[in-house]
Amino acid sequence: MKTTIFRISGNIIDVVSRRIFPGTIVVKDGKIQQVIPGTERYSTFLIPGLVDAHVHIESSMLVPSEFARIAVVHGTVGVVSDPHEIANVMGLPGVKFMIDNGKKVPFRFFFGAPSCVPATSFETSGTVLGINEVEEMLDWKEVFYLSEMMNFPGVLFDDTLVKAKLQAALNRHMVIDGHAPGLRGKDAEKYVGAGITTDHECYTLEEAREKASYGMKILIREGSAARNFDELLPILAEQPHMVMFCSDDKHPDELIEGHINKLVARAIQQGHDIIDVISACTLNPATHYGLDNGLLQPGDNADFIVVDSPDTMNVLETYIGGMKVAANGKTLIDPTDIIPINCFNASNVSPEDFEIEATGTKVNVIEIVDGQLVTKNSIEEATLAQGKAVSDITKDVLKMVVLNRYRPSKPAIGFVKNIGLKKGALASTVAHDSHNIIAVGSDDLSLARAIHLLIATKGGIALTDGCNDMILPLPVAGLMAIDDVHVVAEKYRKMTKEAKLLGCTLSAPYMTLSFLALLVIPELKMSDLGLFDSNKFEFIPVFTN
C-alpha cells in the first residue's frame, strides 16, 4: 500500500492541552504523525472535527450516507446516533440497515442500541426489542452505548425488563444515555443512580444544574423542534467538563444551513471560553463514550477541520481519517445506492371515521408550546355540530388523528391547539416513537385526504388544502428519503412554506407534529390507542365531563 503523507498549517486549537498556537500537522496514512509548533502567523484555524453527541439521523429524513454528505460540509466528522426511530418500525433489520448504509461513506457513526422499543406499552410499534435483542446489539462492534432510557417510570419503579437492559450495558462497561424531561429531586437522583449518565431533555437551567450535581452529563440541545441552547448554555461556564452539544432531531432544510458549527459560533460569540466550547463537541463526547474521533494528538485519527475563525465557524475544509471530505461548502463524498426497506399496512379511512360523539361540553386539548417538546393540557369548550365535536379554526382548536400504520385499526382522535391552520390538513408517518400516521386538520374531509396520500406512498409527509395536495415520499421505513439532501430539503422547505400559507404558525410544523405522539414527554400526547396523560402515565378521555 502506498504511504500518503501531507502537512497542513494554521492556528492549532489543542483541546487536550488547552492551548492555541501556530503550528503544522503532519498526517501519515490517515493518522496524526506529528504536531509541530511554529512561530508564523496564520489566518486559519485547525480544530478537531465536530461530534454531535446525540442525534436521530432518521429525523433528518436522510439515510446515514446522505446525512454524512451534508454534515461534513459543516465540519461534523461523527455523530453519537440513536437508531431508535427505525428500530421502532423495523426492529434489528432496521438498525442493521443504518449501520450498513453508514459504512459506505467516510464518516464516524457511533451507533447505540435502542433501549425502549416500543417506548411505552401504550402505543403500537412495528416490533418489540426485548432483553435478548438488546444484548445482541450491545455485542455488535458498531454499537458503543445503550441508547436513551426513555422509560424513566420503569427505572423509578424497578421494572424487571428495564433493570435487565441497564445491567446488560453495565456488564459490558458501556455508558447509558438518559431521557427524563423535568425529572427532579429524589426521582432524578435514583434515575442517575441506576447508571444513566446523560440527559438531553433538560429545559430549564435549574434542572440541568441539579442533574449535573448528581453526576449526569448535560447535552445542550438545539434541534429543529426543541431549542434549549440559550436557556442551558450558562452551565458550560460553570461545569464545562459536564457539557456536550447535540441536535437530537434536525430536519433537512436546517441541516443544509448548518450543524454543530453554528452552536460553537454562538457560544463563543456569547463570551464563552473557546477551549470549553470546542471541547463540548470534541473532547467531551470522545472521553464520555470512548470514541475514536481524532483530537489533533500524535497517533490520533486525522479528523479535523479548517475554519476561518472560531467566532464564525465558517468551515473551509473537513478531513476524516486524513481524507478531505468537504471543501469550500461542497461535499466530496459520493452518493450511495439505497435499497429501501419498509413496514406499512395501514387501512384506508373515510371522513366518517373521525367523528367524535359529544359526551360532554369540555374537552382535553393538547396545547403546543412552539420550540418545545413539552405540551400542556388545556381544557376547552367543545365546538359541536349535530351532536359531534369538530375542529374550530376560530379558536385554533383542531382535530388530531393517530392511525396504526402496521395493521388495519380504528384511529385515535383528539384535539390540539396552537397550530393555526385555517384550512386543509397536515399528515406524516414521522411520529415519535412508534411512527404511526399522525395528522391534524381543519375538517374531516381534509384529514382523510392527507392520510390517503400517505397510505398510497407507504410513508412520507403530506399536505392538502382540500383541493391541492403535496407529498414528500419517505420510502425507507416511512422515515427517510432516497434522494439527494438538496432535493429533499427543497421539497420539505416548500411544504413548510405551504403549511404556513394555510395558516400554520409553528416554526417547524412537521417536526412539531411528529412529537405530538411522544408519550414520554409531558404533558398531554396521543398514540394510536388514545389520548395520554404523560404525567399520570395513563390514558384519559377526550371529554372531561
N, C-alpha and C positions, 0 to 999 in steps of 0.2 A: 504494500500500500504506500502510495506517495505521501511523504510528510508535507504538511502545509503549515507555514509559519507566516504571520504578519504582525505588524506593530501599529498601534493607534495611540495618539497622544491627546491630552486635554487636561482639564482640571478634574482630578480624580476625587470622587466622594467615597471615602472609605468608612462604611458604617460599623465595621468591626473595631477599628482603632479610633473611631470618632474624630476623623480629621479630613480636611480638604486640602489638597496640594496638587501642584502641577506635576505631570509625570507621563510616562509611557507604559502601556501594557503590551506585553509580548504574548501572543497566542500561538500555541502549537498543538495541532491535531485536536482542536476543539476545547482545549484546556488553557487556563491562565498559567503560563510558564514563569513569567516574571512581572513584577510591578516595580518600575524604576522611577524614583523621584527625580525631578528636574528643577530647573530654575526659569525656564522660558515662560512667557505669558501666552495663554490660550483663550480663545473666545468661546470655546465649547466645553461642556462638562461630560464626564464619563460616570455613569451611575449604574449600579446593579439593576438588572431587568426587574420590572414590577410584577408583583403577585397579587391577585385578587384572592383574599383569604376566605371567601365564601360566595359561591355563585351556583345557581341552577342554570346550566347552559341552555337547557330546553326553553327557558323563558325568553331567550333572545330570538326564538323561532328559527334558530340556525342549528345545523348539526355541528358537532365539535370541530371538524376540519374547517368549516366555513367561519365559525366563531374565531378560530385561531387566525385566519387570514386577515380579519379586520382588527383583532385585538393587538397584533404585533405592530400595527401602524401607530398605535398609541403607547408603545413601549411596554406592553404586557407580555411577559415571557412564560407565565404559568398561572394556573388557577387551581384553587382548592375547590373541587367541583363535587357537588352532591347530586347524583343522578336519580334523585328521589322521584322526580316527575315521571320520567319514562318507566321507572320501576313500578309505579302505581298502575300503569297501563299495561306493561308488557312483562313485568317480573324480571327474572335473571336474564332472559334473552335481550331485554331492553338495555340492561346495564352493560352486557357484553357488546351490544351494538355501539354504545357510546365509547367504550374502551377501544374497540377495533377501529372505529372511524377515526378516533383521535390519534392512533398510531400511524396514520397515513401522512401526517404533516409534522414538521419540526416545531414542536411546541411541548411545554411541560404540563400535562394534565395530571393532577393529583386527585384521583377519584376516592370517594368514600363509599362505605357500604350503607345503603339506606336502612335506617333502624325502625322506621314506622310505616310499614306498607300493609294495610292502609294506615293512614294517620290516626284514625279512630275507628271504632266499631259502629259508628253512627252514619256511615256512608257506604256506598258500593264502589269498590275499585275493581280493576281488571284482574287482580291477583292478590294473594296473601303471601308475605315473606315471613316465615317463622324462624325459630332459632337455628334450624338446620341450614336454611338458605343464608342467613346472616353469617353463620360461621364459615360457610363455603366461600362467601365473598371476602371475608376478612383474611382468608388464606390465599387469595389471589395476589400475585406480586404487584399488580397495578393498583391495589387498594391500600390506602395509607392510614385510614382512620374510620371510626364509626360515625356516620352522619348524624345530623341533629336529632336529638331525642325530643321529639315534639310532644310525646305523651307524658307531659310533666305530672298530671294526676297519677299516672301509673307509677312514677318514681315516688311520689309522696305517699302513696298508699301501698307501696311494696308489692306491686303486681309481679307475679311469678315470671311471666314471659319477659317483661321489661328488665327485671333484675338479671335474667339469664343472658339477655343481649348485652347489657352493660358488662357483665362479668366476662363474657366472651372476648370483648375488646380489652379489658384489663388483663386477662390472662395472656394476651399477646403483646402487652405493653404498648397498646395503641391508644391514642387520645380519643376523646369522645366530645363531639360538638353538642351544644345545647340549643334550646329554643324554649324560652319561658318568659313571654312578654308580661311585664307587670308583676312578676313574682317577687315578693319581698319578705323580709323578716325570717322567721324560723323556717318557713317553707323554702325560701331561696337557699338558706344555709344547708338544709337537708338535700336539696337538689344538687348543689355543688359537692356536698359530702359523698354523694353516690359515685363520684369520679368524673363528673361532667365539667369540662374545662373552659368552655367558651359560651358566649351568647351574643347574637347579632340582633336581638329583638328589643333591646332597651330603647325606650322612647322618652325617658327623662334623664337628666344628668344625675339626679339623686339616685335613681335606680341603678345606673351604671356604676356610680361610686360605691354603692352598697355591695353590689355583686363583686366588684373588684376587691373589696375588703375581705371577701370570703375566699379570694384566690382565683376568681374567674377572669379569664381574658375577655376584654370588651372589643367586639368587632363593630367599628363605627360604619354604619351602612348608609349608602346613598344610591338608591336604585331608581327605577322609573316610576314606582308607586310609593314606596316608603323612603322618605327623605329625613334622616335623623342626624346628618352630618353636623350642621351648625349647632344643634342642641347639645350634642355629646362631645364636640371637639375639645372643650376645655380640659377634659380628663387626660388628653395627650400630654399637656404640660405638667400635670400632677403625677401621672404614673405612666411615663412613655413606654416602659417595658411591658405594660399590660394591654397595649392597644394595637389593633390591626385595622386595616381598611378593607371594606368589601362592598360589592354592589348587590349581592343576593339575587336580584332579578333586573335584567337590563334589556329593554326592547330594542329592536334593530335600528330604528331611526336615531335613538340617542347613542347607541354604540358606535355609529358612524362618526358622531361628533367628538367622542372621547370616552375614556375609561378611567382607570385609577389615576392616570396622569393628571386629570382635572382636579381630583381630590388633593393630590400633592401640591399643585399650584395654589389652590385655595387656602390650604393650611399654612403654607409658607407666607402667602400674602397677608394672612391674618396675624403674622408675627411669631409663629411657632418655630422652634429650632429646626434647622434644615436636616440635621442628622436624625433627630427624633422622628420627623415626618417621613423621611425616606426609609428609616428602619421599620416603620409601621407596615410597609408593604414590600419589604425585602428580608431583612434580618429576623424580625419577629415571627412571621409565618414559617420561615425556614427552621428556626430553632424550636418552635412550638410543635410543628407537625413532623419534624425530621425530614425535611425536603432536601433535594439536591440542586435547587436553583443556585446559580453562582452568585457570590458576594464580592467579586473582584479580589479574591485572595489567591496566592500561588497554589496551584493544584485544583482550584475550583473549575466547574464548567464555565466556559466563556459565554455567560449570559449577561449582556449589558446593553445599555442604550447610550446614544449620543444626543444631548439636548443643547439648545441654545442657552438656556438659563433655568435654574430650578424655579424661579419666580413665574415663568410662563409654561415650563414643561412642554415646549414645542419639540417633539421628537424628530430628530433628523435621520437617525439610523437605529435599527434594532438588530441585535445579534443573539442567536441561541446556539449554544454548542459551537461557537466560532463561525457559524453560518450567518451571513447577512440575510435577514428575512423581511426587512422593510427599509425603505429609503425615501425620504422627501415626500411623505404622505402616501406612498404606494406600497402595497403588499408585494412581496417577491415569492410568496408561496402559491403554487399552482392549485387550482381547484381539483377536487377528487370526484370519482364516480360514486353515486349513492343509490343503493337499492332500498327502497322504503320498507318498513315493517309497520304493522298496524293491528289494532284490535277494536273493532267497531261493529255493533249490531243493534243500533237503536231503531225503534219502530217509528213510523210516520205518525204525525199528530194533526189534529184539527183545532180550530179556534175554540170549539166547544169543550175540548179537554182542559182548558184553562179557566173555566168558570168556577167561581167560589160562592157557594150558597152563604148568605149572611146568617150568622147565628148570634149576632150582637151588633153593637153600634161603634165599637172601638177595635182597632187592630194594632198588633205589634208590628212595627216597621223598622227595617234595618236603616239606620241613619249613617250615611257615609261621611267620613272626615277626610277631605281631599288631602293627599300627600301622606296619609297614614294607613296602615293595615287594620288598625283597630276601628271598630264601628260602635255605634250606640244603639240602644233600644228605645225608640221613640213611640209613644202611644199616640195614635192619631184617630180622629173621627173617620169612620169608613165612608167612602163615597159609594152609594148604592144605585143600581139600575135594575129594575124588575126583580128585586129581591136578591141581587148578586153584587158582590164587591167588585169594583172596577178601578182602573187607573184614573188618576185625576191630575192632569197636567197643570191645572191652575194652582194646585197645592204642591206640585212636584213630588207626588207620591205615585209611583209606577209599579205595575205588576212585574214580578220576577218569577222565573221558572228555572228549575233544575231538573233535567231529564237523564235517566240512566242511559249511558251510551253502550253498555255491554250486553244488555238483553232488553227485550220489549217490556216496558213498565209504564205505570201511570206517572205523570210529572208531579213533582212537589211545587207548590205555588205559594207565594207570599208577596210582600210589598217592600219597596226600597225608596228612599228619598235622597235628594241632593245630587241626582244625575242630570236633571234639567231637560231631558228630551221633550220636545214639543210634538213630534210625530215620528212614526216608524219604530224600529227596534234594532237592538244590537244583540249578537249572539256569538258564542265562542265554545270551542272544545278545550280551550286552555282554562281550566277551572280547578285551582288547587284544592285538595291534593289528588283527588281521585279522577279529575279531568272528565267528568260528565259534561253534558251540554248545559250551558248556562246562558240565559237570555233575559233581557229586560226590554219592555216596550210600552208604547203609549196606548196600544189596543191589542186585543187578542188576535185579530187577523194578521197584524204585522208580526207578532210573536211567532205565530205558526209559519209565516212565510220565511222569516230569518232562520228558524230551526230547520225547515226543509232544505235550505241551501247547504247547511252543514251535513245533513244526512245524505244528500246527493253526492257530496265530495268526500264523505267519511272523515271529516275533520277540517277545521280551519277557523277563521274569524269572519263573521258575516255582518252585513248591514242592509237594511231596506228602509226606504222612505214610504213604503206602502205600494209604490209603483215601480221604482227602480232599485236594483239590487247590486251589491258589491260583495266579493268574497276573496279572501286570501287563502288558498288551499294549503293545508299542512299535512301532507301525506305520510310523514314519518310519525307514527303513533298519534296523529291528530294534534301534534305539538310543534313539529318542525317542518320547514320548507326544504326543498331540494335545490332552490335557486341561489344565485349569487346574492351576497348580502345587500348590494346596492339595489337589486331588483326587489328583494323582499322589503327593504327599508322604504323604498319609494311607494310601493303599494300600501304598506302599513301607514305611511305618512298621509297618503290620500284618504284612506279610510278614517283616520283620526280627524282629519280636516272635515270630512263629510259628516262625521258624528257631531262635531261642534256646530256645523251648519244646521243640523237638525235640532240644535238647542242644547246639546250636552255641554255642561260647564266644567267637567273634570279635566284636570291637566293631562291625565293619561287614561282615557276612557276604558280601553280594553285591559290594561294592566289592573286597574281598579276592579273592573268586573270580575277578573279572574280570581280575586281574593275574597269575593263575597261568599264563596263556598268553603273557605278555610276555617274549619270548625275550632281549631286550636288557638285562634286569635280572638280575644274578646271584642265585642260583647255579644252581638247577635249576628248569626250567619245562617246559611241554609244549604243543606245537602239534598241529594236526590230522595232522601227519606223524610224530609220535613224541615221546619223552622227550628233552629237550635240555639239555646242559650249557652254560650261558651263559658260563662261564669259558674252557672249551676251544673254544667255539663249534662244537659238533658234537653229533650225536645219540649217545645211549648206550642200551644195552638196559635193560629193566626189571629183569631178573635179573642179578646181578653175578657169579654162578658157575654 
